[in-house]
Amino acid sequence: MNPRKPKQEIICLCNNVSRDTIEAAIRNGADTLNKIFDCTSAGVGPCGGSCRRKLAPLLEHYLATGQFPETIKEDKRGKKR
């Protein structure tokens, strides 16, 4: 029996950019946030880039380990409570 693929995770809601798209950009050399923004349009939407709080930890984890985390721990530093 084949397990069902989980529903596609959208990281950037403004520009409808999926996690798969972002991960592919990183695997293909987008090793900075600016390169991710340029390759995918994630992080540059009308909201001002609220998804950057997920993009940075995703990229940092990949650069440190060579793998993507199962779940993204959103960076909440500086976020008002």
PDB file of N, CA, C and O in Angstrom:
ATOM      1  N   MET A   1       0.837  -1.177   0.000  1.00  0.00           N
ATOM      2  CA  MET A   1       0.000   0.000   0.000  1.00  0.00           C
ATOM      3  C   MET A   1       0.885   1.245   0.000  1.00  0.00           C
ATOM      4  O   MET A   1       1.794   1.358   0.823  1.00  0.00           O
ATOM      5  N   ASN A   2       0.629   2.168  -0.906  1.00  0.00           N
ATOM      6  CA  ASN A   2       1.404   3.403  -0.996  1.00  0.00           C
ATOM      7  C   ASN A   2       0.869   4.448  -0.033  1.00  0.00           C
ATOM      8  O   ASN A   2      -0.330   4.727  -0.018  1.00  0.00           O
ATOM      9  N   PRO A   3       1.763   5.034   0.782  1.00  0.00           N
ATOM     10  CA  PRO A   3       1.294   6.113   1.646  1.00  0.00           C
ATOM     11  C   PRO A   3       0.949   7.332   0.797  1.00  0.00           C
ATOM     12  O   PRO A   3       1.569   7.577  -0.237  1.00  0.00           O
ATOM     13  N   ARG A   4      -0.030   8.080   1.239  1.00  0.00           N
ATOM     14  CA  ARG A   4      -0.447   9.272   0.509  1.00  0.00           C
ATOM     15  C   ARG A   4       0.567  10.379   0.740  1.00  0.00           C
ATOM     16  O   ARG A   4       1.066  10.571   1.848  1.00  0.00           O
ATOM     17  N   LYS A   5       0.855  11.093  -0.320  1.00  0.00           N
ATOM     18  CA  LYS A   5       1.747  12.246  -0.193  1.00  0.00           C
ATOM     19  C   LYS A   5       0.977  13.343   0.536  1.00  0.00           C
ATOM     20  O   LYS A   5      -0.169  13.637   0.197  1.00  0.00           O
ATOM     21  N   PRO A   6       1.620  13.953   1.552  1.00  0.00           N
ATOM     22  CA  PRO A   6       0.911  15.007   2.272  1.00  0.00           C
ATOM     23  C   PRO A   6       0.583  16.177   1.359  1.00  0.00           C
ATOM     24  O   PRO A   6       1.240  16.396   0.341  1.00  0.00           O
ATOM     25  N   LYS A   7      -0.437  16.918   1.738  1.00  0.00           N
ATOM     26  CA  LYS A   7      -0.850  18.083   0.969  1.00  0.00           C
ATOM     27  C   LYS A   7       0.336  19.032   0.825  1.00  0.00           C
ATOM     28  O   LYS A   7       1.096  19.234   1.772  1.00  0.00           O
ATOM     29  N   GLN A   8       0.485  19.599  -0.336  1.00  0.00           N
ATOM     30  CA  GLN A   8       1.591  20.514  -0.631  1.00  0.00           C
ATOM     31  C   GLN A   8       1.593  21.695   0.332  1.00  0.00           C
ATOM     32  O   GLN A   8       0.593  22.401   0.467  1.00  0.00           O
ATOM     33  N   GLU A   9       2.731  21.903   1.000  1.00  0.00           N
ATOM     34  CA  GLU A   9       2.855  22.997   1.947  1.00  0.00           C
ATOM     35  C   GLU A   9       3.206  24.282   1.197  1.00  0.00           C
ATOM     36  O   GLU A   9       4.206  24.341   0.482  1.00  0.00           O
ATOM     37  N   ILE A  10       2.379  25.300   1.368  1.00  0.00           N
ATOM     38  CA  ILE A  10       2.641  26.601   0.771  1.00  0.00           C
ATOM     39  C   ILE A  10       3.363  27.447   1.817  1.00  0.00           C
ATOM     40  O   ILE A  10       2.841  27.677   2.908  1.00  0.00           O
ATOM     41  N   ILE A  11       4.555  27.905   1.478  1.00  0.00           N
ATOM     42  CA  ILE A  11       5.348  28.720   2.390  1.00  0.00           C
ATOM     43  C   ILE A  11       5.008  30.196   2.203  1.00  0.00           C
ATOM     44  O   ILE A  11       4.794  30.911   3.181  1.00  0.00           O
ATOM     45  N   CYS A  12       4.958  30.651   0.967  1.00  0.00           N
ATOM     46  CA  CYS A  12       4.648  32.049   0.665  1.00  0.00           C
ATOM     47  C   CYS A  12       3.213  32.128   0.158  1.00  0.00           C
ATOM     48  O   CYS A  12       2.920  31.785  -0.987  1.00  0.00           O
ATOM     49  N   LEU A  13       2.334  32.586   1.033  1.00  0.00           N
ATOM     50  CA  LEU A  13       0.925  32.654   0.668  1.00  0.00           C
ATOM     51  C   LEU A  13       0.652  33.745  -0.368  1.00  0.00           C
ATOM     52  O   LEU A  13      -0.191  33.568  -1.248  1.00  0.00           O
ATOM     53  N   CYS A  14       1.357  34.867  -0.268  1.00  0.00           N
ATOM     54  CA  CYS A  14       1.123  35.982  -1.197  1.00  0.00           C
ATOM     55  C   CYS A  14       1.373  35.586  -2.651  1.00  0.00           C
ATOM     56  O   CYS A  14       0.605  35.938  -3.547  1.00  0.00           O
ATOM     57  N   ASN A  15       2.458  34.850  -2.867  1.00  0.00           N
ATOM     58  CA  ASN A  15       2.844  34.477  -4.222  1.00  0.00           C
ATOM     59  C   ASN A  15       2.619  33.002  -4.515  1.00  0.00           C
ATOM     60  O   ASN A  15       3.029  32.502  -5.563  1.00  0.00           O
ATOM     61  N   ASN A  16       1.960  32.297  -3.581  1.00  0.00           N
ATOM     62  CA  ASN A  16       1.607  30.890  -3.760  1.00  0.00           C
ATOM     63  C   ASN A  16       2.829  30.030  -4.109  1.00  0.00           C
ATOM     64  O   ASN A  16       2.813  29.269  -5.077  1.00  0.00           O
ATOM     65  N   VAL A  17       3.889  30.168  -3.299  1.00  0.00           N
ATOM     66  CA  VAL A  17       5.123  29.422  -3.543  1.00  0.00           C
ATOM     67  C   VAL A  17       5.193  28.254  -2.566  1.00  0.00           C
ATOM     68  O   VAL A  17       5.105  28.435  -1.351  1.00  0.00           O
ATOM     69  N   SER A  18       5.352  27.062  -3.114  1.00  0.00           N
ATOM     70  CA  SER A  18       5.353  25.853  -2.299  1.00  0.00           C
ATOM     71  C   SER A  18       6.724  25.573  -1.701  1.00  0.00           C
ATOM     72  O   SER A  18       7.748  26.080  -2.158  1.00  0.00           O
ATOM     73  N   ARG A  19       6.702  24.760  -0.681  1.00  0.00           N
ATOM     74  CA  ARG A  19       7.957  24.308  -0.060  1.00  0.00           C
ATOM     75  C   ARG A  19       8.802  23.545  -1.069  1.00  0.00           C
ATOM     76  O   ARG A  19      10.023  23.702  -1.093  1.00  0.00           O
ATOM     77  N   ASP A  20       8.172  22.718  -1.904  1.00  0.00           N
ATOM     78  CA  ASP A  20       8.922  21.972  -2.918  1.00  0.00           C
ATOM     79  C   ASP A  20       9.672  22.908  -3.860  1.00  0.00           C
ATOM     80  O   ASP A  20      10.819  22.641  -4.219  1.00  0.00           O
ATOM     81  N   THR A  21       9.030  24.000  -4.261  1.00  0.00           N
ATOM     82  CA  THR A  21       9.665  24.976  -5.153  1.00  0.00           C
ATOM     83  C   THR A  21      10.864  25.621  -4.477  1.00  0.00           C
ATOM     84  O   THR A  21      11.915  25.791  -5.093  1.00  0.00           O
ATOM     85  N   ILE A  22      10.702  25.980  -3.202  1.00  0.00           N
ATOM     86  CA  ILE A  22      11.784  26.610  -2.448  1.00  0.00           C
ATOM     87  C   ILE A  22      12.939  25.630  -2.251  1.00  0.00           C
ATOM     88  O   ILE A  22      14.102  25.994  -2.426  1.00  0.00           O
ATOM     89  N   GLU A  23      12.624  24.400  -1.890  1.00  0.00           N
ATOM     90  CA  GLU A  23      13.670  23.398  -1.695  1.00  0.00           C
ATOM     91  C   GLU A  23      14.424  23.132  -2.994  1.00  0.00           C
ATOM     92  O   GLU A  23      15.642  22.953  -2.977  1.00  0.00           O
ATOM     93  N   ALA A  24      13.719  23.105  -4.110  1.00  0.00           N
ATOM     94  CA  ALA A  24      14.379  22.892  -5.406  1.00  0.00           C
ATOM     95  C   ALA A  24      15.330  24.048  -5.713  1.00  0.00           C
ATOM     96  O   ALA A  24      16.433  23.825  -6.213  1.00  0.00           O
ATOM     97  N   ALA A  25      14.918  25.266  -5.420  1.00  0.00           N
ATOM     98  CA  ALA A  25      15.777  26.427  -5.653  1.00  0.00           C
ATOM     99  C   ALA A  25      17.042  26.336  -4.800  1.00  0.00           C
ATOM    100  O   ALA A  25      18.139  26.630  -5.276  1.00  0.00           O
ATOM    101  N   ILE A  26      16.886  25.932  -3.550  1.00  0.00           N
ATOM    102  CA  ILE A  26      18.038  25.794  -2.655  1.00  0.00           C
ATOM    103  C   ILE A  26      18.974  24.699  -3.166  1.00  0.00           C
ATOM    104  O   ILE A  26      20.189  24.891  -3.212  1.00  0.00           O
ATOM    105  N   ARG A  27      18.415  23.559  -3.547  1.00  0.00           N
ATOM    106  CA  ARG A  27      19.239  22.462  -4.083  1.00  0.00           C
ATOM    107  C   ARG A  27      19.981  22.896  -5.347  1.00  0.00           C
ATOM    108  O   ARG A  27      21.073  22.406  -5.632  1.00  0.00           O
ATOM    109  N   ASN A  28      19.382  23.818  -6.101  1.00  0.00           N
ATOM    110  CA  ASN A  28      19.990  24.275  -7.358  1.00  0.00           C
ATOM    111  C   ASN A  28      20.877  25.507  -7.180  1.00  0.00           C
ATOM    112  O   ASN A  28      21.218  26.171  -8.159  1.00  0.00           O
ATOM    113  N   GLY A  29      21.256  25.819  -5.927  1.00  0.00           N
ATOM    114  CA  GLY A  29      22.251  26.858  -5.720  1.00  0.00           C
ATOM    115  C   GLY A  29      21.800  28.138  -5.042  1.00  0.00           C
ATOM    116  O   GLY A  29      22.625  29.021  -4.808  1.00  0.00           O
ATOM    117  N   ALA A  30      20.525  28.271  -4.719  1.00  0.00           N
ATOM    118  CA  ALA A  30      20.061  29.466  -4.016  1.00  0.00           C
ATOM    119  C   ALA A  30      20.490  29.344  -2.552  1.00  0.00           C
ATOM    120  O   ALA A  30      19.753  28.814  -1.720  1.00  0.00           O
ATOM    121  N   ASP A  31      21.683  29.839  -2.253  1.00  0.00           N
ATOM    122  CA  ASP A  31      22.258  29.645  -0.925  1.00  0.00           C
ATOM    123  C   ASP A  31      22.186  30.890  -0.038  1.00  0.00           C
ATOM    124  O   ASP A  31      22.835  30.953   1.006  1.00  0.00           O
ATOM    125  N   THR A  32      21.398  31.872  -0.457  1.00  0.00           N
ATOM    126  CA  THR A  32      21.115  33.049   0.368  1.00  0.00           C
ATOM    127  C   THR A  32      19.628  33.353   0.250  1.00  0.00           C
ATOM    128  O   THR A  32      18.964  32.900  -0.683  1.00  0.00           O
ATOM    129  N   LEU A  33      19.116  34.115   1.195  1.00  0.00           N
ATOM    130  CA  LEU A  33      17.699  34.488   1.117  1.00  0.00           C
ATOM    131  C   LEU A  33      17.425  35.292  -0.150  1.00  0.00           C
ATOM    132  O   LEU A  33      16.406  35.076  -0.806  1.00  0.00           O
ATOM    133  N   ASN A  34      18.308  36.205  -0.500  1.00  0.00           N
ATOM    134  CA  ASN A  34      18.090  37.005  -1.712  1.00  0.00           C
ATOM    135  C   ASN A  34      18.001  36.140  -2.958  1.00  0.00           C
ATOM    136  O   ASN A  34      17.197  36.419  -3.848  1.00  0.00           O
ATOM    137  N   LYS A  35      18.815  35.092  -3.034  1.00  0.00           N
ATOM    138  CA  LYS A  35      18.746  34.189  -4.184  1.00  0.00           C
ATOM    139  C   LYS A  35      17.430  33.423  -4.197  1.00  0.00           C
ATOM    140  O   LYS A  35      16.862  33.179  -5.261  1.00  0.00           O
ATOM    141  N   ILE A  36      16.942  33.041  -3.015  1.00  0.00           N
ATOM    142  CA  ILE A  36      15.633  32.372  -2.944  1.00  0.00           C
ATOM    143  C   ILE A  36      14.552  33.326  -3.422  1.00  0.00           C
ATOM    144  O   ILE A  36      13.676  32.936  -4.195  1.00  0.00           O
ATOM    145  N   PHE A  37      14.606  34.579  -2.966  1.00  0.00           N
ATOM    146  CA  PHE A  37      13.612  35.575  -3.392  1.00  0.00           C
ATOM    147  C   PHE A  37      13.628  35.712  -4.911  1.00  0.00           C
ATOM    148  O   PHE A  37      12.574  35.719  -5.548  1.00  0.00           O
ATOM    149  N   ASP A  38      14.828  35.821  -5.492  1.00  0.00           N
ATOM    150  CA  ASP A  38      14.963  36.012  -6.940  1.00  0.00           C
ATOM    151  C   ASP A  38      14.474  34.804  -7.729  1.00  0.00           C
ATOM    152  O   ASP A  38      13.824  34.960  -8.762  1.00  0.00           O
ATOM    153  N   CYS A  39      14.781  33.602  -7.252  1.00  0.00           N
ATOM    154  CA  CYS A  39      14.426  32.375  -7.978  1.00  0.00           C
ATOM    155  C   CYS A  39      12.949  32.015  -7.882  1.00  0.00           C
ATOM    156  O   CYS A  39      12.382  31.447  -8.815  1.00  0.00           O
ATOM    157  N   THR A  40      12.325  32.347  -6.749  1.00  0.00           N
ATOM    158  CA  THR A  40      10.988  31.819  -6.494  1.00  0.00           C
ATOM    159  C   THR A  40       9.900  32.870  -6.308  1.00  0.00           C
ATOM    160  O   THR A  40       8.717  32.546  -6.414  1.00  0.00           O
ATOM    161  N   SER A  41      10.261  34.097  -6.039  1.00  0.00           N
ATOM    162  CA  SER A  41       9.366  35.205  -5.664  1.00  0.00           C
ATOM    163  C   SER A  41       8.812  35.055  -4.249  1.00  0.00           C
ATOM    164  O   SER A  41       7.994  35.868  -3.818  1.00  0.00           O
ATOM    165  N   ALA A  42       9.242  34.036  -3.528  1.00  0.00           N
ATOM    166  CA  ALA A  42       8.857  33.907  -2.117  1.00  0.00           C
ATOM    167  C   ALA A  42       9.561  34.992  -1.318  1.00  0.00           C
ATOM    168  O   ALA A  42      10.726  35.303  -1.565  1.00  0.00           O
ATOM    169  N   GLY A  43       8.849  35.561  -0.364  1.00  0.00           N
ATOM    170  CA  GLY A  43       9.445  36.552   0.522  1.00  0.00           C
ATOM    171  C   GLY A  43       9.367  37.974   0.036  1.00  0.00           C
ATOM    172  O   GLY A  43       9.840  38.889   0.710  1.00  0.00           O
ATOM    173  N   VAL A  44       8.776  38.176  -1.126  1.00  0.00           N
ATOM    174  CA  VAL A  44       8.710  39.531  -1.685  1.00  0.00           C
ATOM    175  C   VAL A  44       7.274  39.934  -2.034  1.00  0.00           C
ATOM    176  O   VAL A  44       7.047  40.735  -2.941  1.00  0.00           O
ATOM    177  N   GLY A  45       6.322  39.373  -1.309  1.00  0.00           N
ATOM    178  CA  GLY A  45       4.922  39.669  -1.588  1.00  0.00           C
ATOM    179  C   GLY A  45       4.446  40.949  -0.927  1.00  0.00           C
ATOM    180  O   GLY A  45       5.208  41.617  -0.229  1.00  0.00           O
ATOM    181  N   PRO A  46       3.196  41.286  -1.146  1.00  0.00           N
ATOM    182  CA  PRO A  46       2.626  42.512  -0.589  1.00  0.00           C
ATOM    183  C   PRO A  46       2.577  42.538   0.939  1.00  0.00           C
ATOM    184  O   PRO A  46       2.401  43.605   1.526  1.00  0.00           O
ATOM    185  N   CYS A  47       2.726  41.403   1.582  1.00  0.00           N
ATOM    186  CA  CYS A  47       2.689  41.372   3.048  1.00  0.00           C
ATOM    187  C   CYS A  47       3.997  41.882   3.646  1.00  0.00           C
ATOM    188  O   CYS A  47       4.078  42.128   4.849  1.00  0.00           O
ATOM    189  N   GLY A  48       5.010  42.038   2.814  1.00  0.00           N
ATOM    190  CA  GLY A  48       6.300  42.491   3.318  1.00  0.00           C
ATOM    191  C   GLY A  48       7.240  41.352   3.657  1.00  0.00           C
ATOM    192  O   GLY A  48       8.299  41.575   4.243  1.00  0.00           O
ATOM    193  N   GLY A  49       6.873  40.154   3.303  1.00  0.00           N
ATOM    194  CA  GLY A  49       7.775  39.026   3.492  1.00  0.00           C
ATOM    195  C   GLY A  49       7.618  38.283   4.802  1.00  0.00           C
ATOM    196  O   GLY A  49       8.615  37.883   5.402  1.00  0.00           O
ATOM    197  N   SER A  50       6.393  38.088   5.261  1.00  0.00           N
ATOM    198  CA  SER A  50       6.187  37.374   6.525  1.00  0.00           C
ATOM    199  C   SER A  50       6.699  35.930   6.460  1.00  0.00           C
ATOM    200  O   SER A  50       7.024  35.351   7.497  1.00  0.00           O
ATOM    201  N   CYS A  51       6.775  35.348   5.278  1.00  0.00           N
ATOM    202  CA  CYS A  51       7.259  33.968   5.154  1.00  0.00           C
ATOM    203  C   CYS A  51       8.763  33.869   5.354  1.00  0.00           C
ATOM    204  O   CYS A  51       9.301  32.767   5.467  1.00  0.00           O
ATOM    205  N   ARG A  52       9.441  34.996   5.399  1.00  0.00           N
ATOM    206  CA  ARG A  52      10.890  34.967   5.623  1.00  0.00           C
ATOM    207  C   ARG A  52      11.221  34.317   6.959  1.00  0.00           C
ATOM    208  O   ARG A  52      12.324  33.800   7.140  1.00  0.00           O
ATOM    209  N   ARG A  53      10.284  34.338   7.888  1.00  0.00           N
ATOM    210  CA  ARG A  53      10.488  33.701   9.193  1.00  0.00           C
ATOM    211  C   ARG A  53      10.556  32.179   9.066  1.00  0.00           C
ATOM    212  O   ARG A  53      11.035  31.498   9.972  1.00  0.00           O
ATOM    213  N   LYS A  54      10.080  31.656   7.954  1.00  0.00           N
ATOM    214  CA  LYS A  54      10.208  30.222   7.674  1.00  0.00           C
ATOM    215  C   LYS A  54      11.347  29.939   6.709  1.00  0.00           C
ATOM    216  O   LYS A  54      12.008  28.904   6.799  1.00  0.00           O
ATOM    217  N   LEU A  55      11.572  30.864   5.787  1.00  0.00           N
ATOM    218  CA  LEU A  55      12.620  30.659   4.792  1.00  0.00           C
ATOM    219  C   LEU A  55      14.010  30.594   5.426  1.00  0.00           C
ATOM    220  O   LEU A  55      14.817  29.729   5.086  1.00  0.00           O
ATOM    221  N   ALA A  56      14.279  31.507   6.340  1.00  0.00           N
ATOM    222  CA  ALA A  56      15.611  31.557   6.948  1.00  0.00           C
ATOM    223  C   ALA A  56      15.959  30.268   7.697  1.00  0.00           C
ATOM    224  O   ALA A  56      17.033  29.712   7.467  1.00  0.00           O
ATOM    225  N   PRO A  57      15.083  29.770   8.589  1.00  0.00           N
ATOM    226  CA  PRO A  57      15.425  28.510   9.275  1.00  0.00           C
ATOM    227  C   PRO A  57      15.550  27.319   8.316  1.00  0.00           C
ATOM    228  O   PRO A  57      16.386  26.440   8.527  1.00  0.00           O
ATOM    229  N   LEU A  58      14.735  27.290   7.281  1.00  0.00           N
ATOM    230  CA  LEU A  58      14.810  26.212   6.291  1.00  0.00           C
ATOM    231  C   LEU A  58      16.175  26.237   5.600  1.00  0.00           C
ATOM    232  O   LEU A  58      16.839  25.206   5.487  1.00  0.00           O
ATOM    233  N   LEU A  59      16.583  27.408   5.147  1.00  0.00           N
ATOM    234  CA  LEU A  59      17.875  27.543   4.478  1.00  0.00           C
ATOM    235  C   LEU A  59      19.027  27.241   5.430  1.00  0.00           C
ATOM    236  O   LEU A  59      19.948  26.508   5.069  1.00  0.00           O
ATOM    237  N   GLU A  60      18.990  27.786   6.626  1.00  0.00           N
ATOM    238  CA  GLU A  60      20.060  27.566   7.601  1.00  0.00           C
ATOM    239  C   GLU A  60      20.231  26.081   7.921  1.00  0.00           C
ATOM    240  O   GLU A  60      21.354  25.584   8.005  1.00  0.00           O
ATOM    241  N   HIS A  61      19.123  25.386   8.098  1.00  0.00           N
ATOM    242  CA  HIS A  61      19.186  23.947   8.394  1.00  0.00           C
ATOM    243  C   HIS A  61      19.812  23.195   7.225  1.00  0.00           C
ATOM    244  O   HIS A  61      20.656  22.323   7.427  1.00  0.00           O
ATOM    245  N   TYR A  62      19.406  23.526   6.023  1.00  0.00           N
ATOM    246  CA  TYR A  62      19.954  22.841   4.849  1.00  0.00           C
ATOM    247  C   TYR A  62      21.458  23.102   4.707  1.00  0.00           C
ATOM    248  O   TYR A  62      22.232  22.182   4.444  1.00  0.00           O
ATOM    249  N   LEU A  63      21.860  24.357   4.882  1.00  0.00           N
ATOM    250  CA  LEU A  63      23.274  24.689   4.736  1.00  0.00           C
ATOM    251  C   LEU A  63      24.126  24.013   5.807  1.00  0.00           C
ATOM    252  O   LEU A  63      25.282  23.672   5.557  1.00  0.00           O
ATOM    253  N   ALA A  64      23.562  23.819   6.998  1.00  0.00           N
ATOM    254  CA  ALA A  64      24.308  23.194   8.094  1.00  0.00           C
ATOM    255  C   ALA A  64      24.367  21.671   7.990  1.00  0.00           C
ATOM    256  O   ALA A  64      25.355  21.056   8.392  1.00  0.00           O
ATOM    257  N   THR A  65      23.296  21.058   7.443  1.00  0.00           N
ATOM    258  CA  THR A  65      23.204  19.597   7.472  1.00  0.00           C
ATOM    259  C   THR A  65      23.162  18.937   6.098  1.00  0.00           C
ATOM    260  O   THR A  65      23.425  17.740   5.983  1.00  0.00           O
ATOM    261  N   GLY A  66      22.836  19.697   5.059  1.00  0.00           N
ATOM    262  CA  GLY A  66      22.675  19.104   3.736  1.00  0.00           C
ATOM    263  C   GLY A  66      21.334  18.439   3.545  1.00  0.00           C
ATOM    264  O   GLY A  66      21.104  17.777   2.532  1.00  0.00           O
ATOM    265  N   GLN A  67      20.440  18.608   4.515  1.00  0.00           N
ATOM    266  CA  GLN A  67      19.098  18.025   4.440  1.00  0.00           C
ATOM    267  C   GLN A  67      18.070  19.067   4.870  1.00  0.00           C
ATOM    268  O   GLN A  67      18.387  20.017   5.585  1.00  0.00           O
ATOM    269  N   PHE A  68      16.853  18.871   4.426  1.00  0.00           N
ATOM    270  CA  PHE A  68      15.768  19.759   4.836  1.00  0.00           C
ATOM    271  C   PHE A  68      15.087  19.179   6.068  1.00  0.00           C
ATOM    272  O   PHE A  68      14.935  17.961   6.171  1.00  0.00           O
ATOM    273  N   PRO A  69      14.676  20.026   6.999  1.00  0.00           N
ATOM    274  CA  PRO A  69      13.993  19.533   8.195  1.00  0.00           C
ATOM    275  C   PRO A  69      12.598  19.022   7.843  1.00  0.00           C
ATOM    276  O   PRO A  69      11.988  19.468   6.871  1.00  0.00           O
ATOM    277  N   GLU A  70      12.102  18.082   8.644  1.00  0.00           N
ATOM    278  CA  GLU A  70      10.737  17.597   8.427  1.00  0.00           C
ATOM    279  C   GLU A  70       9.731  18.713   8.626  1.00  0.00           C
ATOM    280  O   GLU A  70       8.807  18.892   7.833  1.00  0.00           O
ATOM    281  N   THR A  71       9.931  19.457   9.697  1.00  0.00           N
ATOM    282  CA  THR A  71       9.066  20.606   9.969  1.00  0.00           C
ATOM    283  C   THR A  71       9.940  21.847  10.110  1.00  0.00           C
ATOM    284  O   THR A  71      11.084  21.776  10.558  1.00  0.00           O
ATOM    285  N   ILE A  72       9.381  22.968   9.721  1.00  0.00           N
ATOM    286  CA  ILE A  72      10.116  24.223   9.795  1.00  0.00           C
ATOM    287  C   ILE A  72       9.749  24.914  11.099  1.00  0.00           C
ATOM    288  O   ILE A  72       8.574  25.141  11.386  1.00  0.00           O
ATOM    289  N   LYS A  73      10.760  25.244  11.876  1.00  0.00           N
ATOM    290  CA  LYS A  73      10.537  25.990  13.109  1.00  0.00           C
ATOM    291  C   LYS A  73      10.660  27.473  12.799  1.00  0.00           C
ATOM    292  O   LYS A  73      11.756  27.987  12.577  1.00  0.00           O
ATOM    293  N   GLU A  74       9.533  28.145  12.788  1.00  0.00           N
ATOM    294  CA  GLU A  74       9.486  29.556  12.432  1.00  0.00           C
ATOM    295  C   GLU A  74      10.336  30.385  13.389  1.00  0.00           C
ATOM    296  O   GLU A  74      10.274  30.201  14.605  1.00  0.00           O
ATOM    297  N   ASP A  75      11.124  31.293  12.836  1.00  0.00           N
ATOM    298  CA  ASP A  75      11.959  32.212  13.632  1.00  0.00           C
ATOM    299  C   ASP A  75      11.061  33.318  14.155  1.00  0.00           C
ATOM    300  O   ASP A  75      10.561  34.137  13.384  1.00  0.00           O
ATOM    301  N   LYS A  76      10.855  33.342  15.464  1.00  0.00           N
ATOM    302  CA  LYS A  76       9.953  34.322  16.063  1.00  0.00           C
ATOM    303  C   LYS A  76      10.691  35.439  16.787  1.00  0.00           C
ATOM    304  O   LYS A  76      10.084  36.231  17.508  1.00  0.00           O
ATOM    305  N   ARG A  77      12.012  35.497  16.588  1.00  0.00           N
ATOM    306  CA  ARG A  77      12.755  36.595  17.208  1.00  0.00           C
ATOM    307  C   ARG A  77      12.265  37.919  16.646  1.00  0.00           C
ATOM    308  O   ARG A  77      12.102  38.070  15.435  1.00  0.00           O
ATOM    309  N   GLY A  78      12.034  38.863  17.525  1.00  0.00           N
ATOM    310  CA  GLY A  78      11.590  40.177  17.097  1.00  0.00           C
ATOM    311  C   GLY A  78      10.105  40.272  16.823  1.00  0.00           C
ATOM    312  O   GLY A  78       9.597  41.359  16.549  1.00  0.00           O
ATOM    313  N   LYS A  79       9.396  39.155  16.891  1.00  0.00           N
ATOM    314  CA  LYS A  79       7.966  39.159  16.606  1.00  0.00           C
ATOM    315  C   LYS A  79       7.203  39.625  17.837  1.00  0.00           C
ATOM    316  O   LYS A  79       7.446  39.157  18.950  1.00  0.00           O
ATOM    317  N   LYS A  80       6.279  40.550  17.624  1.00  0.00           N
ATOM    318  CA  LYS A  80       5.475  41.040  18.750  1.00  0.00           C
ATOM    319  C   LYS A  80       4.533  39.947  19.198  1.00  0.00           C
ATOM    320  O   LYS A  80       3.999  39.191  18.385  1.00  0.00           O
ATOM    321  N   ARG A  81       4.335  39.873  20.508  1.00  0.00           N
ATOM    322  CA  ARG A  81       3.472  38.799  21.045  1.00  0.00           C
ATOM    323  C   ARG A  81       2.094  39.287  21.299  1.00  0.00           C
ATOM    324  O   ARG A  81       1.241  38.522  21.749  1.00  0.00           O
TER     325      ARG A  81
END
